[in-house]
Amino acid sequence: MKYCPKCQQRYSREQRFCRTDGSQLSLEDPYHLVGRTLDKYQIDALVGIGGMGAVYSARQTGVGRRVAFKILQPNIVLSNREVVTLFEREARMAGQLNHENIATIYDAGHTADNIWYIAMEWLEGNTLAEELSTSSPLSIARAAYILRQIAAALDTAHSAYIVHRDLKPSNIMLVNRPERRDLVKVLDFGIGKVITDTGGSPASKPYGTPHYASPEQFHTGVNVDRRADIYSLGVMLYQMLAGELPFHASSIEEVIRLHLYASPTPVREHRPEIPTSIELIIARMLAKDPNQRPQRAGEVAEFVEQALEIADKPSNGQDSNQERDTHPT
């Protein structure tokens, strides 16, 4: 259930704004922050809560800017210093990145009562996970359009020696725009790693979400570099086009085993209209050996664009793929 912080009326979780006064609705707030001012942020509503953190809608006092106010759960701050370190790292890393497809970090810090926070740009829209839950599979054109923007964001991060390591649809926001074309924002570099020119970052635990993690992330002591993000991007491209994950099972242990040893069902068995060249690109992205994958995210986007251009070549004076002539909405 949700409630209106002003009039206290109750609503279903699907409702976003109060019908009486237009206020943004809040989830039940176990941390009792709604209505408080933390440092220079007026907390308006709790909009999301996960395993380690929570996200509030807030206003930055003085300038009146609306922000997403992300906190670490207080019990985790008290019990797990490593997570606090990762949270601080997210702010430092994401603050270095300046790209239209990466969510902007405005501020970070902690209050006197030990609430750790990051203030970032407020984004109106749906996550890719939400979109896939209602509109899956996506058109080939729209999937390529979204892929191109994710790849651009990753290229920027990778050029700064930052690997995301938890790329998944719930970390991809599709921002509402008047012209109805998706603006993609990549979120949450919180468990990312800064890498060096020549090496990677040794994996001490399988960071990331198992359904989207690369095989090397399940091996301790193995260097995890930007090619892990390319594998995760391949999982998402497969899911956008096929309407299902390349690897799914009833247990996490079986999912991990499939990532390590199994080959996915070719995507054209789900959708025969997908160009063979795109199926081959996805197979390369999902290679178990990182050396056999594309080495840059931008390279993936280039391959997909080339594949669609080939598929679009006129046949008998007609365009062979009408989908490319439409806006990917």
Disulfide bonds with the S-S distance in Angstrom:
none
